[in-house]
């Protein structure tokens, strides 16, 4: 039922429980509020499509945790923000097309690949197509064992072995 159609004592009980949940979450270090902001070609909106004025967006970000999602012109997700580590299907497809379905390590032609965060997730790297590359399991392991990647993700990448090897 709509909020207004419910008896006042039910609404008061729900409001009290909302306050308790917010207070408990704050004590535990959890997000007080988490707002998903979707960035489109025409501006910002919340999930569900309600447009956000820039001043409203600034106020929301003042006291809430936000996850900013960037979407393309047809609504395909391009960047999922910091709360999301996993690659979604649209991102996997875009990275696969860009990398021609092959490992990006020099002279590797393997097509059985994983997507690797060039800037590591743990170090603040985003989960978006400008930070992901295809690597075969062997080369993916090398990168996690200390190799580094530099260069232009859309063109030439340079892979360097650790100095300790």
Secondary structure, 3 states (H helix, E strand, C coil): CCHHHCCHHHHHHHHHHHHHHHHHHHHHCCCCCEEEEEEECCEEEECCCCEECHHHHHHHHHHCEEEEEEECCCCCEEECCCCCCCCCHHHHHHHHHHCCCCCCCCCCCCCCEEEEECCCHHHCCCCEHHHEEEEEHHHHHHHHCCCEEEECCCCCEEEECCCCC
